[in-house]
Amino acid sequence: MAWIYVAIIVISTVASDLLQSWEMKRQGEVTEFGIGGIGRLLRLLLTKAPLIGSMVFLAISFYAFLALLAVADLSFAVPATALSLVAETVLARLLLKENVTPARWGGTVLVATGVALLAL
């Protein structure tokens, strides 16, 4: 049952992060932090479907993590859910066309190896 929760966490975390990154790249950098700028930012957050979807997926991930902690130790849960980093790196390269340096690929391989060791 623990690995099912891990899968839910990984899928929902990756979906949340990809939607958030995609929309924020479309929107651009936030440069105004005054009262008016914060108001515009809040309106943006509440009117952009990808950002709303990102928040929904993040909530799913959070509740799945709580459920995982009910059936597994923290020493398993945190490293196992790091698999989302592997999926995010691959999908950032493929879907978002981001440049992933060799050092980041190396880190991704190390994380994947660690998760594989947990599965043993």
C-alpha positions as a Markdown table, in Angstrom:
| # | Residue | x | y | z |
|---|---|---|---|---|
| 1 | Met | 0.0 | 0.0 | 0.0 |
| 2 | Ala | 2.9 | 2.4 | 0.7 |
| 3 | Trp | 4.1 | 2.3 | -2.9 |
| 4 | Ile | 0.6 | 3.2 | -4.1 |
| 5 | Tyr | 0.8 | 6.3 | -1.9 |
| 6 | Val | 4.3 | 7.1 | -3.2 |
| 7 | Ala | 3.0 | 6.8 | -6.8 |
| 8 | Ile | 0.1 | 9.2 | -6.0 |
| 9 | Ile | 2.5 | 11.7 | -4.4 |
| 10 | Val | 5.0 | 11.5 | -7.2 |
| 11 | Ile | 2.4 | 12.0 | -10.0 |
| 12 | Ser | 0.5 | 14.8 | -8.2 |
| 13 | Thr | 3.7 | 16.6 | -7.2 |
| 14 | Val | 5.1 | 16.4 | -10.7 |
| 15 | Ala | 1.9 | 17.6 | -12.2 |
| 16 | Ser | 1.7 | 20.5 | -9.8 |
| 17 | Asp | 5.3 | 21.6 | -10.4 |
| 18 | Leu | 5.0 | 21.3 | -14.2 |
| 19 | Leu | 1.8 | 23.3 | -14.3 |
| 20 | Gln | 3.2 | 26.0 | -12.0 |
| 21 | Ser | 6.4 | 26.3 | -13.9 |
| 22 | Trp | 4.7 | 26.4 | -17.3 |
| 23 | Glu | 2.2 | 29.1 | -16.3 |
| 24 | Met | 4.8 | 31.2 | -14.5 |
| 25 | Lys | 7.1 | 31.1 | -17.6 |
| 26 | Arg | 4.1 | 32.3 | -19.7 |
| 27 | Gln | 3.3 | 35.0 | -17.2 |
| 28 | Gly | 6.8 | 36.3 | -16.5 |
| 29 | Glu | 8.7 | 37.4 | -13.4 |
| 30 | Val | 6.9 | 39.1 | -10.6 |
| 31 | Thr | 8.7 | 42.5 | -10.1 |
| 32 | Glu | 6.2 | 44.6 | -8.1 |
| 33 | Phe | 5.8 | 43.7 | -4.4 |
| 34 | Gly | 3.8 | 46.7 | -3.2 |
| 35 | Ile | 0.1 | 46.4 | -2.2 |
| 36 | Gly | -1.1 | 46.8 | -5.8 |
| 37 | Gly | 1.4 | 44.3 | -7.1 |
| 38 | Ile | 0.4 | 41.7 | -4.5 |
| 39 | Gly | -3.3 | 42.3 | -5.4 |
| 40 | Arg | -2.5 | 41.7 | -9.1 |
| 41 | Leu | -0.6 | 38.6 | -8.1 |
| 42 | Leu | -3.5 | 37.2 | -6.1 |
| 43 | Arg | -5.9 | 37.9 | -9.0 |
| 44 | Leu | -3.5 | 36.1 | -11.3 |
| 45 | Leu | -3.3 | 33.1 | -9.0 |
| 46 | Leu | -7.1 | 32.9 | -8.8 |
| 47 | Thr | -7.8 | 33.3 | -12.5 |
| 48 | Lys | -5.3 | 31.1 | -14.2 |
| 49 | Ala | -6.5 | 27.5 | -14.6 |
| 50 | Pro | -3.0 | 26.0 | -14.6 |
| 51 | Leu | -2.2 | 27.6 | -11.3 |
| 52 | Ile | -5.5 | 26.5 | -9.8 |
| 53 | Gly | -4.8 | 23.0 | -11.1 |
| 54 | Ser | -1.3 | 23.2 | -9.6 |
| 55 | Met | -2.8 | 24.0 | -6.2 |
| 56 | Val | -5.2 | 21.1 | -6.5 |
| 57 | Phe | -2.5 | 18.6 | -7.3 |
| 58 | Leu | -0.4 | 20.0 | -4.5 |
| 59 | Ala | -3.2 | 19.4 | -2.0 |
| 60 | Ile | -3.6 | 15.8 | -3.3 |
| 61 | Ser | 0.1 | 15.3 | -2.8 |
| 62 | Phe | 0.0 | 16.6 | 0.7 |
| 63 | Tyr | -2.9 | 14.4 | 1.8 |
| 64 | Ala | -1.4 | 11.4 | 0.1 |
| 65 | Phe | 1.8 | 12.1 | 2.1 |
| 66 | Leu | -0.2 | 12.1 | 5.3 |
| 67 | Ala | -1.7 | 8.8 | 4.4 |
| 68 | Leu | 1.7 | 7.4 | 3.6 |
| 69 | Leu | 3.0 | 8.5 | 7.0 |
| 70 | Ala | 0.1 | 6.5 | 8.5 |
| 71 | Val | 1.4 | 3.2 | 7.0 |
| 72 | Ala | 5.1 | 3.8 | 6.6 |
| 73 | Asp | 8.1 | 5.2 | 8.5 |
| 74 | Leu | 9.3 | 8.7 | 7.8 |
| 75 | Ser | 12.7 | 7.2 | 6.9 |
| 76 | Phe | 11.0 | 5.4 | 4.0 |
| 77 | Ala | 8.5 | 8.1 | 3.0 |
| 78 | Val | 10.8 | 11.1 | 2.4 |
| 79 | Pro | 13.4 | 9.3 | 0.3 |
| 80 | Ala | 10.8 | 7.3 | -1.7 |
| 81 | Thr | 8.9 | 10.5 | -2.6 |
| 82 | Ala | 12.2 | 11.9 | -3.9 |
| 83 | Leu | 11.4 | 10.0 | -7.1 |
| 84 | Ser | 9.4 | 13.1 | -8.0 |
| 85 | Leu | 12.7 | 14.9 | -8.5 |
| 86 | Val | 13.7 | 12.3 | -11.1 |
| 87 | Ala | 10.4 | 12.6 | -13.0 |
| 88 | Glu | 10.5 | 16.4 | -12.8 |
| 89 | Thr | 14.0 | 16.6 | -14.2 |
| 90 | Val | 13.1 | 14.3 | -17.2 |
| 91 | Leu | 9.8 | 16.1 | -17.9 |
| 92 | Ala | 11.4 | 19.5 | -17.5 |
| 93 | Arg | 13.8 | 18.6 | -20.3 |
| 94 | Leu | 11.2 | 16.9 | -22.5 |
| 95 | Leu | 8.1 | 19.1 | -22.0 |
| 96 | Leu | 9.4 | 22.5 | -20.9 |
| 97 | Lys | 12.5 | 22.3 | -23.0 |
| 98 | Glu | 14.7 | 23.3 | -20.1 |
| 99 | Asn | 18.5 | 22.9 | -20.2 |
| 100 | Val | 19.6 | 20.3 | -17.7 |
| 101 | Thr | 23.3 | 20.3 | -17.0 |
| 102 | Pro | 25.4 | 17.1 | -16.7 |
| 103 | Ala | 25.7 | 17.8 | -12.9 |
| 104 | Arg | 21.9 | 17.8 | -12.6 |
| 105 | Trp | 21.6 | 14.6 | -14.6 |
| 106 | Gly | 24.2 | 13.1 | -12.3 |
| 107 | Gly | 22.2 | 14.1 | -9.2 |
| 108 | Thr | 19.1 | 12.7 | -10.8 |
| 109 | Val | 20.8 | 9.4 | -11.3 |
| 110 | Leu | 22.0 | 9.4 | -7.7 |
| 111 | Val | 18.4 | 10.0 | -6.5 |
| 112 | Ala | 17.0 | 7.3 | -8.7 |
| 113 | Thr | 19.7 | 4.9 | -7.4 |
| 114 | Gly | 18.7 | 5.7 | -3.8 |
| 115 | Val | 15.0 | 5.1 | -4.5 |
| 116 | Ala | 15.9 | 1.8 | -6.2 |
| 117 | Leu | 17.8 | 0.8 | -3.1 |
| 118 | Leu | 14.7 | 1.5 | -1.0 |
| 119 | Ala | 12.7 | -0.8 | -3.1 |
| 120 | Leu | 15.0 | -3.7 | -2.3 |
